[in-house]
């Protein structure tokens, strides 16, 4: 135990403060501290804060025992047998809280590389932290952060390794990976996400002990693979898994595919599998992860393409329908991009045969069924074995870790295209990704992002000049958005116009009732008041209808159709007449006869307006058809 390497650093010098921690984590730390326990943030969250990255989660470690932790929080439960921890739910977030006491008892205080007693001159708190840090997987994960004292504790040169981008184990790598083979997968994940390089002994130990991951539980493998592929580092993770011969154990079909591509000297950047996950990584980050359904769907999609290569037009249509949420728009987009050719072999065929909309829709539907069938190679050992016959010289590990229930959920993504594609009409209102729904595995959001990933991948593989798929699809959905906005504006203003029309009819009736109810002198005053009211309301109507009128003119100009603004003209005419009436009512009574004639003219104008209502409705129908 070399105490000279122990460091206590001010977190503020690294730009790390208490407000960098999420509120649920602060609540857990505060409660434990108030109860008299020591509590720290530990592991990956401290590492990510030092790297100025968003932590995936915040883990807490405390001097309280697990049962004491559970008693302090209303929603808390203990999980795990080998390494038990307490899961504390605060609001909608779950914080993992471990105990120094549990870690010490679980490791049994192995004397071969750990001290059992506090050395002379060593602070007891430092000894507890050091002893726990030595049980961590890698030095960069052995750091502690006390947000109350603004202190970072480093007992194993973790900061040095972070600065040099090196991944080292705290004990000899061979021994560390034998203790827990899941550390091999965790090391691959950290190196891929943070761009770290392995120390020589770590690299050697991974190669020597790669087969040991076969002994991990399927659920543990699934968890580790999900961490690799769902948080924005899928493509580099697959590269490292292939480099260290781990992919042939975890995903043998994909490993055989990559091996064959390398054998024919295919550049890795042109491999469709890697491009798919590269496109996915551009949309995903640690604080905006995906649900595992999406990357499983991508694997199944690619397996189906390798087994049954498709015309590029079919794949573009397939992806566009998923992205746009409507089969007609997807087919239309695919047809407008027939010149797009991609260099993905063997997945994409170069076919120039004309296909009708019905033929294209049928092939898309058949391919969707093929993707559903390909999911079996990820959830069933026998199906995996049958799929591997495509690569006879490649031996399969037979490992399957995706559950059948998850396979059924993924198959549901493609069900809308496989069953009755022409009935699929689920046009999106927004073309921005809802990461909350995506993280929960919502079907519509998963379909949308899957379509986006495939379209981006097809765009990356473009050989010849032509419209870029991403730009074209953005142009298409922007047109849809504009059309929806115009239609929404039309419906809104149309409703307001109808309300105002009813109001004008009501005012006209009041004009008539005033003549019957009041004496000539009273009539003059009352009509003057109503004139003011009518003038104000007519100004309101004219202002509100101006926007929709301009929209109609713009649309009609595009369609070369005349605009009939009957309603606006009537409103302006009524406004002028009412203003004249108002001016008249302020004249001496000797002009009353002339004013009566003007009031009569107004009533006749209103009567003519009613007679033109049928023509207005016909005009509205014509305008509505322009939005279709």
C-alpha positions as CSV (number, residue, x, y, z in Angstrom):
1,X,0.0,0.0,0.0
2,X,1.8,3.1,-1.3
3,X,0.2,6.1,0.5
4,X,2.4,8.5,-1.4
5,X,0.1,8.1,-4.4
6,X,-3.0,9.1,-2.5
7,X,-4.5,12.4,-3.7
8,X,-7.2,14.7,-2.4
9,X,-8.1,17.3,-5.0
10,X,-10.5,20.3,-5.0
11,X,-13.3,19.4,-7.4
12,X,-13.8,23.1,-8.2
13,X,-10.4,23.2,-9.9
14,X,-11.9,20.8,-12.5
15,X,-15.1,22.8,-12.8
16,X,-17.1,20.3,-10.8
17,X,-19.6,21.7,-8.3
18,X,-22.6,20.4,-6.3
19,X,-25.0,21.7,-8.9
20,X,-23.5,19.3,-11.5
21,X,-25.2,16.5,-9.7
22,X,-28.8,15.5,-10.4
23,X,-31.4,16.4,-7.9
24,X,-32.4,12.8,-6.9
25,X,-28.7,12.1,-6.2
26,X,-28.4,15.2,-4.0
27,X,-31.5,14.1,-2.1
28,X,-30.0,10.7,-1.3
29,X,-26.7,12.1,-0.3
30,X,-28.3,14.8,1.9
31,X,-30.5,12.3,3.8
32,X,-27.6,9.9,4.4
33,X,-25.4,12.8,5.7
34,X,-28.1,14.1,8.0
35,X,-28.5,10.6,9.5
36,X,-24.8,10.7,10.4
37,X,-23.4,8.5,7.6
38,X,-20.6,9.2,5.2
39,X,-21.8,9.3,1.6
40,X,-19.9,9.8,-1.7
41,X,-20.4,9.6,-5.4
42,X,-18.3,6.8,-6.9
43,X,-17.2,5.2,-10.1
44,X,-18.3,6.2,-13.6
45,X,-20.2,9.3,-12.7
46,X,-17.0,10.9,-11.2
47,X,-15.0,9.8,-14.2
48,X,-17.5,11.4,-16.6
49,X,-17.7,14.6,-14.6
50,X,-13.9,15.0,-14.9
51,X,-14.1,14.4,-18.6
52,X,-16.9,17.0,-18.9
53,X,-19.3,14.3,-20.1
54,X,-22.9,13.7,-19.0
55,X,-22.9,10.7,-16.6
56,X,-25.2,7.8,-17.5
57,X,-26.2,7.6,-13.9
58,X,-25.0,8.5,-10.4
59,X,-23.9,5.8,-8.0
60,X,-23.7,6.4,-4.2
61,X,-21.6,4.6,-1.6
62,X,-22.1,5.0,2.1
63,X,-21.0,3.8,5.5
64,X,-24.6,2.9,6.3
65,X,-25.5,-0.8,6.0
66,X,-28.0,-1.9,3.3
67,X,-30.9,-2.5,5.8
68,X,-30.3,1.0,7.3
69,X,-30.4,2.5,3.8
70,X,-33.7,0.8,3.1
71,X,-35.2,2.1,6.3
72,X,-34.3,5.7,5.5
73,X,-36.2,5.8,2.2
74,X,-39.8,5.1,1.6
75,X,-39.3,3.5,-1.8
76,X,-36.1,1.4,-1.5
77,X,-35.4,-2.3,-2.0
78,X,-32.3,-4.5,-1.9
79,X,-31.3,-6.5,-5.0
80,X,-28.4,-8.9,-5.9
81,X,-26.9,-11.9,-4.1
82,X,-23.2,-11.8,-4.9
83,X,-22.9,-8.0,-4.8
84,X,-26.1,-6.7,-3.2
85,X,-27.1,-3.0,-3.5
86,X,-30.0,-0.9,-2.4
87,X,-32.1,0.6,-5.2
88,X,-33.6,4.0,-4.0
89,X,-36.3,5.5,-6.1
90,X,-36.5,9.3,-6.0
91,X,-39.2,10.8,-8.2
92,X,-38.8,9.0,-11.5
93,X,-35.1,8.2,-11.0
94,X,-33.5,5.1,-9.4
95,X,-30.2,5.6,-7.5
96,X,-28.0,2.7,-6.8
97,X,-26.6,2.9,-3.3
98,X,-24.0,0.4,-2.1
99,X,-22.4,0.0,1.3
100,X,-18.7,0.0,2.3
101,X,-19.7,-2.7,4.8
102,X,-21.2,-5.0,2.2
103,X,-18.2,-4.7,-0.2
104,X,-15.8,-5.5,2.6
105,X,-17.7,-8.6,3.7
106,X,-18.3,-9.9,0.1
107,X,-14.6,-9.8,-0.8
108,X,-13.7,-11.6,2.4
109,X,-10.7,-9.3,2.8
110,X,-8.4,-11.3,0.5
111,X,-5.0,-11.1,2.2
112,X,-3.0,-11.8,-1.0
113,X,-3.4,-8.3,-2.3
114,X,-5.3,-6.3,0.4
115,X,-4.4,-5.1,3.9
116,X,-6.9,-6.1,6.7
117,X,-5.9,-3.5,9.3
118,X,-5.5,0.3,9.2
119,X,-1.8,1.1,8.9
120,X,-0.1,3.3,11.4
121,X,-0.5,7.0,10.6
122,X,-3.3,6.3,8.1
123,X,-6.7,8.0,8.6
124,X,-9.5,5.5,9.1
125,X,-11.7,7.2,6.5
126,X,-8.9,7.2,3.9
127,X,-8.3,3.5,4.6
128,X,-12.0,2.6,4.0
129,X,-12.0,4.5,0.8
130,X,-8.7,3.0,-0.4
131,X,-9.8,-0.5,0.4
132,X,-13.0,0.0,-1.5
133,X,-11.2,1.5,-4.5
134,X,-9.0,-1.5,-4.8
135,X,-12.1,-3.6,-5.5
136,X,-13.1,-1.6,-8.5
137,X,-12.6,-2.9,-12.1
138,X,-10.5,-0.1,-13.5
139,X,-8.5,2.8,-12.1
140,X,-10.6,5.4,-13.9
141,X,-13.6,4.0,-12.0
142,X,-12.0,4.1,-8.6
143,X,-12.5,7.8,-7.9
144,X,-14.7,9.2,-5.1
145,X,-16.4,12.6,-5.0
146,X,-17.6,14.3,-1.8
147,X,-19.9,17.2,-3.0
148,X,-20.2,18.6,0.5
149,X,-16.5,19.1,0.9
150,X,-15.8,19.6,-2.8
151,X,-13.2,16.9,-2.7
152,X,-12.1,14.2,-5.2
153,X,-10.3,11.2,-3.7
154,X,-7.8,9.3,-5.9
155,X,-6.0,6.3,-4.5
156,X,-4.8,4.5,-7.7
157,X,-3.7,7.2,-10.2
158,X,-7.0,7.2,-11.8
159,X,-6.6,10.9,-12.9
160,X,-3.2,10.1,-14.4
161,X,-4.8,7.4,-16.5
162,X,-7.7,9.6,-17.6
163,X,-5.2,12.3,-18.8
164,X,-3.2,9.6,-20.7
165,X,-6.4,7.9,-22.0
166,X,-5.2,4.6,-20.6
167,X,-7.4,1.8,-19.3
168,X,-5.7,-0.2,-16.5
169,X,-7.0,-2.6,-13.8
170,X,-6.2,-2.0,-10.1
171,X,-4.8,-5.5,-9.7
172,X,-3.2,-7.7,-12.3
173,X,-5.6,-7.9,-15.3
174,X,-5.5,-11.7,-15.5
175,X,-6.6,-12.0,-11.9
176,X,-9.1,-9.2,-12.2
177,X,-10.9,-10.8,-15.2
178,X,-10.9,-14.2,-13.5
179,X,-12.7,-12.7,-10.5
180,X,-15.4,-11.2,-12.8
181,X,-15.3,-11.9,-16.5
182,X,-18.0,-9.2,-17.1
183,X,-15.1,-6.8,-16.6
184,X,-13.9,-7.8,-20.1
185,X,-17.1,-6.5,-21.6
186,X,-17.1,-3.4,-19.4
187,X,-13.5,-2.6,-20.5
188,X,-14.6,-2.9,-24.2
189,X,-17.5,-0.5,-23.5
190,X,-15.3,2.1,-21.7
191,X,-12.6,2.0,-24.4
192,X,-15.2,2.4,-27.2
193,X,-17.2,5.2,-25.5
194,X,-14.3,7.2,-24.1
195,X,-11.6,6.5,-26.7
196,X,-9.3,4.8,-24.2
197,X,-6.4,2.5,-25.1
198,X,-5.7,-0.7,-23.2
199,X,-2.6,-1.3,-21.2
200,X,-0.5,-4.2,-22.4
201,X,-1.5,-6.6,-19.6
202,X,-5.2,-5.7,-20.1
203,X,-5.0,-6.4,-23.8
204,X,-3.3,-9.7,-23.2
205,X,-5.8,-10.8,-20.6
206,X,-8.8,-10.0,-22.8
207,X,-7.4,-12.2,-25.6
208,X,-6.5,-15.0,-23.2
209,X,-9.8,-15.0,-21.2
210,X,-12.3,-14.1,-24.0
211,X,-14.0,-17.5,-23.8
212,X,-14.8,-16.9,-20.1
213,X,-17.7,-14.6,-21.0
214,X,-19.6,-17.8,-22.1
215,X,-20.1,-18.5,-18.4
216,X,-21.9,-15.3,-17.7
217,X,-25.7,-15.3,-17.3
218,X,-27.6,-14.4,-20.4
219,X,-29.3,-11.5,-18.6
220,X,-25.8,-10.1,-17.7
221,X,-24.6,-10.4,-21.3
222,X,-27.7,-8.7,-22.5
223,X,-27.2,-5.8,-20.0
224,X,-23.6,-5.3,-21.0
225,X,-24.4,-5.4,-24.8
226,X,-27.2,-2.9,-24.2
227,X,-24.8,-0.6,-22.5
228,X,-22.5,-0.8,-25.5
229,X,-25.1,-0.4,-28.3
230,X,-27.7,2.0,-26.7
231,X,-25.6,4.9,-25.5
232,X,-23.9,6.3,-28.6
233,X,-20.9,4.1,-29.0
234,X,-22.3,1.1,-30.9
235,X,-20.0,1.2,-34.0
236,X,-16.7,1.4,-32.1
237,X,-17.9,-1.2,-29.6
238,X,-18.6,-3.7,-32.5
239,X,-15.1,-2.9,-33.9
240,X,-13.4,-3.7,-30.6
241,X,-15.5,-6.9,-30.1
242,X,-14.5,-8.1,-33.5
243,X,-10.8,-7.1,-32.9
244,X,-10.6,-9.2,-29.7
245,X,-12.6,-12.2,-31.1
246,X,-15.5,-11.5,-28.7
247,X,-18.1,-10.8,-31.4
248,X,-17.9,-14.4,-32.7
249,X,-19.0,-15.5,-29.2
250,X,-21.8,-12.9,-28.7
251,X,-23.1,-12.3,-32.3
252,X,-21.6,-15.1,-34.5
253,X,-23.6,-14.3,-37.6
254,X,-22.4,-10.6,-37.6
255,X,-18.9,-11.7,-36.8
256,X,-18.9,-14.1,-39.8
257,X,-20.3,-11.4,-42.0
258,X,-17.5,-8.9,-41.0
259,X,-14.9,-11.6,-41.4
260,X,-16.1,-12.4,-44.9
261,X,-16.1,-8.7,-45.8
262,X,-12.5,-8.3,-44.6
263,X,-11.5,-11.4,-46.7
264,X,-12.6,-9.8,-49.9
265,X,-10.8,-6.6,-48.8
266,X,-13.9,-4.5,-48.3
267,X,-13.2,-1.3,-46.6
268,X,-14.9,-1.2,-43.2
269,X,-16.4,2.2,-43.9
270,X,-18.4,0.6,-46.7
271,X,-19.8,-2.3,-44.7
272,X,-23.5,-1.8,-44.3
273,X,-23.7,-3.3,-40.8
274,X,-21.1,-0.8,-39.5
275,X,-22.7,2.1,-41.3
276,X,-26.1,1.3,-39.7
277,X,-24.7,1.5,-36.2
278,X,-22.6,4.6,-37.2
279,X,-25.8,6.3,-38.3
280,X,-27.4,5.2,-35.0
281,X,-24.6,6.6,-32.9
282,X,-25.1,10.1,-34.4
283,X,-28.6,10.2,-32.9
284,X,-27.8,8.8,-29.4
285,X,-25.9,10.0,-26.4
286,X,-25.5,8.8,-22.8
287,X,-28.3,11.2,-21.6
288,X,-30.5,10.2,-24.6
289,X,-30.2,6.5,-24.9
290,X,-32.4,4.1,-26.9
291,X,-34.3,1.1,-25.9
292,X,-32.7,-2.3,-26.8
293,X,-35.6,-3.0,-29.2
294,X,-34.0,-0.6,-31.7
295,X,-30.6,-2.2,-32.0
296,X,-32.1,-5.6,-32.0
297,X,-34.4,-4.5,-34.9
298,X,-31.3,-3.2,-36.8
299,X,-29.5,-6.5,-36.4
300,X,-32.6,-8.4,-37.6
301,X,-33.0,-6.0,-40.6
302,X,-29.4,-6.6,-41.6
303,X,-29.6,-10.4,-41.2
304,X,-32.7,-10.3,-43.5
305,X,-30.8,-8.3,-46.1
306,X,-27.7,-10.5,-46.1
307,X,-29.9,-13.6,-46.5
308,X,-32.2,-12.0,-49.1
309,X,-30.6,-9.0,-50.8
310,X,-33.0,-6.3,-52.1
311,X,-33.3,-3.6,-54.7
312,X,-32.2,-0.2,-53.2
313,X,-35.7,1.2,-54.2
314,X,-37.4,-1.4,-51.9
315,X,-35.1,-0.6,-49.0
316,X,-35.6,3.2,-49.4
317,X,-39.4,2.6,-49.6
318,X,-39.3,0.4,-46.5
319,X,-37.4,3.0,-44.5
320,X,-39.4,5.9,-45.8
321,X,-42.7,4.3,-44.8
322,X,-41.3,3.8,-41.3
323,X,-40.0,7.3,-41.1
324,X,-43.0,9.2,-42.6
325,X,-45.6,7.0,-41.1
326,X,-47.6,6.6,-44.3
327,X,-47.1,4.1,-47.1
328,X,-48.1,6.3,-50.0
329,X,-45.6,9.0,-49.1
330,X,-42.9,6.4,-48.6
331,X,-43.5,4.8,-52.0
332,X,-43.6,8.3,-53.6
333,X,-40.3,9.2,-52.1
334,X,-38.7,5.9,-53.2
335,X,-39.9,6.5,-56.7
336,X,-38.5,10.0,-56.8
337,X,-35.0,8.7,-55.8
338,X,-34.6,5.9,-58.3
339,X,-31.3,7.3,-59.4
340,X,-29.7,6.7,-56.0
341,X,-27.3,3.8,-56.1
342,X,-25.4,2.4,-53.2
343,X,-22.3,0.2,-52.9
344,X,-23.4,-2.2,-50.2
345,X,-22.5,-5.8,-51.2
346,X,-24.1,-8.3,-50.7
347,X,-27.0,-6.5,-49.2
348,X,-28.2,-4.2,-52.0
349,X,-28.9,-5.3,-55.6
350,X,-28.4,-3.1,-58.6
351,X,-31.7,-3.5,-60.4
352,X,-33.1,-1.1,-62.9
353,X,-36.4,-2.9,-63.6
354,X,-39.4,-0.7,-63.4
355,X,-41.8,-1.5,-60.5
356,X,-45.4,-0.2,-60.1
357,X,-46.5,1.2,-56.8
358,X,-48.4,-2.1,-56.1
359,X,-45.3,-4.2,-56.9
360,X,-43.1,-2.0,-54.7
361,X,-45.5,-2.2,-51.8
362,X,-45.8,-5.9,-52.1
363,X,-42.0,-6.3,-52.1
364,X,-41.7,-4.1,-49.0
365,X,-44.3,-6.2,-47.3
366,X,-42.5,-9.4,-48.1
367,X,-39.2,-8.0,-46.9
368,X,-40.8,-6.9,-43.6
369,X,-42.0,-10.5,-43.1
370,X,-38.4,-11.6,-43.8
371,X,-37.1,-9.3,-41.1
372,X,-39.6,-10.7,-38.6
373,X,-38.4,-14.2,-39.5
374,X,-34.7,-13.2,-39.1
375,X,-35.3,-12.2,-35.4
376,X,-35.4,-16.0,-34.7
377,X,-31.6,-16.1,-35.3
378,X,-31.2,-13.8,-32.3
379,X,-33.5,-15.6,-29.9
380,X,-33.3,-19.3,-30.8
381,X,-30.2,-21.5,-31.0
382,X,-31.5,-23.8,-33.7
383,X,-32.5,-20.8,-35.9
384,X,-29.0,-19.3,-35.3
385,X,-27.4,-22.6,-36.3
386,X,-29.5,-22.7,-39.6
387,X,-28.5,-19.1,-40.4
388,X,-24.8,-19.9,-39.9
389,X,-24.9,-22.4,-42.8
390,X,-24.3,-19.4,-45.0
391,X,-20.8,-19.3,-43.5
392,X,-19.8,-23.0,-43.4
393,X,-16.2,-22.4,-42.4
394,X,-17.2,-20.2,-39.5
395,X,-18.0,-22.0,-36.2
396,X,-20.9,-20.8,-34.2
397,X,-20.7,-20.4,-30.4
398,X,-24.5,-21.2,-30.1
399,X,-24.9,-18.3,-27.6
400,X,-28.3,-16.6,-27.6
401,X,-29.0,-13.9,-25.0
402,X,-32.0,-12.0,-26.4
403,X,-35.2,-13.3,-24.7
404,X,-38.2,-14.6,-26.7
405,X,-40.4,-12.0,-25.2
406,X,-38.1,-9.3,-26.5
407,X,-38.1,-10.9,-29.9
408,X,-41.9,-10.7,-30.0
409,X,-41.7,-7.0,-29.1
410,X,-39.2,-6.3,-31.9
411,X,-41.4,-8.3,-34.4
412,X,-44.2,-5.9,-33.6
413,X,-42.2,-3.0,-35.1
414,X,-42.5,-4.6,-38.6
415,X,-46.0,-6.0,-38.2
416,X,-47.7,-2.9,-39.8
417,X,-45.7,-3.4,-43.0
418,X,-45.9,-7.2,-43.1
419,X,-49.7,-7.5,-42.7
420,X,-51.5,-4.9,-44.6
421,X,-49.1,-2.2,-45.7
422,X,-51.7,-0.1,-47.6
423,X,-53.7,0.4,-44.4
424,X,-50.7,2.0,-42.7
425,X,-51.5,5.7,-42.3
426,X,-49.9,7.1,-39.2
427,X,-48.5,10.4,-40.4
428,X,-46.3,12.1,-37.8
429,X,-47.1,15.6,-36.5
430,X,-43.5,16.3,-35.6
431,X,-40.3,15.0,-37.1
432,X,-38.2,15.6,-34.0
433,X,-37.2,12.6,-32.0
434,X,-39.0,12.2,-28.7
435,X,-36.1,10.6,-26.7
436,X,-38.3,9.9,-23.7
437,X,-40.7,7.7,-25.8
438,X,-37.7,6.2,-27.7
439,X,-36.0,5.2,-24.4
440,X,-39.2,3.5,-23.3
441,X,-39.4,1.5,-26.6
442,X,-42.5,3.2,-27.9
443,X,-43.4,1.5,-31.2
444,X,-44.1,4.6,-33.3
445,X,-41.0,6.4,-32.1
446,X,-38.9,3.2,-32.7
447,X,-40.2,2.8,-36.2
448,X,-39.5,6.5,-36.9
449,X,-35.9,6.4,-35.7
450,X,-35.3,3.0,-37.4
451,X,-36.4,4.5,-40.7
452,X,-34.2,7.5,-40.2
453,X,-31.2,5.3,-39.4
454,X,-31.7,3.3,-42.6
455,X,-32.2,6.3,-44.8
456,X,-29.1,7.9,-43.4
457,X,-27.2,4.7,-44.1
458,X,-28.4,4.5,-47.7
459,X,-27.4,8.1,-48.1
460,X,-23.9,7.3,-46.8
461,X,-23.5,4.6,-49.4
462,X,-24.4,6.8,-52.4
463,X,-22.1,6.2,-55.4
464,X,-23.4,8.6,-58.1
465,X,-24.5,12.2,-58.0
466,X,-28.1,12.9,-57.2
467,X,-30.3,14.2,-54.5
468,X,-29.1,13.4,-51.0
469,X,-31.6,11.1,-49.3
470,X,-31.5,13.1,-46.0
471,X,-32.0,16.4,-47.6
472,X,-34.8,15.0,-49.8
473,X,-36.6,13.4,-46.9
474,X,-36.3,16.6,-44.9
475,X,-37.7,18.5,-47.8
476,X,-40.6,16.1,-48.0
477,X,-41.6,16.1,-44.3
478,X,-41.2,19.9,-44.3
479,X,-43.7,20.1,-47.1
480,X,-46.0,17.9,-45.0
481,X,-45.5,20.2,-42.0
482,X,-46.3,23.3,-44.0
483,X,-49.4,21.7,-45.4
484,X,-50.5,20.7,-41.9
485,X,-49.9,24.2,-40.7
486,X,-51.9,25.8,-43.5
487,X,-54.7,23.4,-43.0
488,X,-54.7,24.1,-39.3
489,X,-54.8,27.9,-40.0
490,X,-57.6,27.5,-42.4
491,X,-59.7,25.4,-40.1
492,X,-59.1,27.8,-37.2
493,X,-60.0,31.0,-39.1
494,X,-62.9,29.3,-40.8
495,X,-64.4,28.6,-37.4
496,X,-63.8,32.1,-36.3
497,X,-65.4,33.5,-39.5
498,X,-68.5,31.3,-38.9
499,X,-68.8,32.7,-35.3
500,X,-68.5,36.2,-36.5
501,X,-71.1,35.6,-39.3
502,X,-73.6,34.5,-36.7
503,X,-72.8,37.6,-34.6
504,X,-73.5,39.8,-37.6
505,X,-76.8,38.2,-38.2
506,X,-77.6,38.8,-34.6
507,X,-76.7,42.5,-34.9
508,X,-78.9,42.8,-38.0
509,X,-81.9,41.5,-36.1
510,X,-81.2,44.0,-33.3
511,X,-81.4,46.8,-35.9
512,X,-84.8,45.7,-36.9
513,X,-86.0,45.3,-33.3
514,X,-84.8,48.8,-32.5
515,X,-87.1,50.3,-35.1
516,X,-90.1,48.6,-33.5
517,X,-89.2,49.1,-29.9
518,X,-88.0,52.7,-29.5
519,X,-89.5,56.1,-30.3
520,X,-87.8,58.2,-33.1
521,X,-85.7,60.2,-30.6
522,X,-84.6,57.1,-28.7
523,X,-84.0,55.3,-31.9
524,X,-81.5,57.9,-32.9
525,X,-79.4,57.4,-29.8
526,X,-79.7,53.6,-29.7
527,X,-78.8,53.2,-33.3
528,X,-75.8,55.4,-32.7
529,X,-74.6,53.1,-30.0
530,X,-75.1,50.0,-32.1
531,X,-73.3,51.7,-35.0
532,X,-70.3,52.0,-32.7
533,X,-70.5,48.4,-31.7
534,X,-70.9,47.2,-35.2
535,X,-68.0,49.3,-36.4
536,X,-65.6,47.8,-33.8
537,X,-66.7,44.3,-34.5
538,X,-66.4,44.7,-38.2
539,X,-62.8,46.0,-37.7
540,X,-62.1,42.9,-35.7
541,X,-63.5,40.6,-38.3
542,X,-61.6,42.3,-41.1
543,X,-58.3,42.0,-39.2
544,X,-58.8,38.3,-38.2
545,X,-59.7,37.3,-41.8
546,X,-56.8,39.2,-43.4
547,X,-54.3,36.4,-42.5
548,X,-56.4,33.6,-43.9
549,X,-57.2,35.7,-47.0
550,X,-53.5,36.2,-47.7
551,X,-52.9,32.5,-47.3
552,X,-55.7,31.7,-49.7
553,X,-54.2,34.1,-52.3
554,X,-50.8,32.6,-51.9
555,X,-52.1,29.1,-52.4
556,X,-54.3,30.1,-55.3
557,X,-51.4,31.8,-57.0
558,X,-49.5,28.6,-56.8
559,X,-52.4,26.6,-58.3
560,X,-53.3,29.4,-60.8
561,X,-56.8,29.6,-59.4
562,X,-58.9,32.8,-58.8
563,X,-59.7,33.9,-55.3
564,X,-63.2,34.8,-54.4
565,X,-63.1,37.0,-51.2
566,X,-66.9,37.5,-51.0
567,X,-67.0,37.5,-47.3
568,X,-64.2,40.0,-46.9
569,X,-65.8,42.4,-49.4
570,X,-69.2,42.2,-47.6
571,X,-67.5,42.9,-44.3
572,X,-65.7,46.0,-45.7
573,X,-69.0,47.2,-47.3
574,X,-70.9,46.8,-44.1
575,X,-68.1,48.6,-42.2
576,X,-68.4,51.6,-44.5
577,X,-72.2,51.6,-44.3
578,X,-72.2,51.4,-40.5
579,X,-69.7,54.3,-40.3
580,X,-71.9,56.4,-42.5
581,X,-74.9,55.4,-40.3
582,X,-72.9,56.5,-37.2
583,X,-72.0,59.9,-38.8
584,X,-75.7,60.3,-39.8
585,X,-76.9,59.7,-36.3
586,X,-75.0,62.6,-35.0
587,X,-76.8,65.1,-37.4
588,X,-79.9,67.1,-36.5
589,X,-83.2,65.4,-36.4
590,X,-84.3,67.2,-39.6
591,X,-82.1,64.7,-41.5
592,X,-83.8,61.7,-39.8
593,X,-85.6,60.7,-43.0
594,X,-82.4,60.5,-44.9
595,X,-80.9,58.4,-42.1
596,X,-83.9,56.0,-42.2
597,X,-83.1,55.4,-45.8
598,X,-79.5,54.6,-45.0
599,X,-80.6,52.2,-42.3
600,X,-82.9,50.6,-44.8
601,X,-80.0,50.2,-47.2
602,X,-78.0,48.5,-44.5
603,X,-80.8,46.0,-43.8
604,X,-81.0,45.3,-47.5
605,X,-77.3,44.8,-47.6
606,X,-77.5,42.2,-44.8
607,X,-80.4,40.5,-46.6
608,X,-78.2,40.2,-49.7
609,X,-75.4,38.8,-47.6
610,X,-77.7,36.1,-46.3
611,X,-78.7,35.2,-49.9
612,X,-75.0,34.8,-50.8
613,X,-74.3,32.3,-48.0
614,X,-74.6,29.4,-50.4
615,X,-72.1,30.9,-52.7
616,X,-69.7,31.4,-49.7
617,X,-70.0,27.8,-48.7
618,X,-69.2,26.7,-52.2
619,X,-66.1,29.0,-52.2
620,X,-65.0,27.5,-48.9
621,X,-65.2,24.0,-50.4
622,X,-63.0,25.1,-53.3
623,X,-60.5,26.6,-51.0
624,X,-60.5,23.5,-48.8
625,X,-59.7,21.3,-51.8
626,X,-56.5,23.3,-52.3
627,X,-55.0,21.8,-49.1
628,X,-55.7,18.2,-50.1
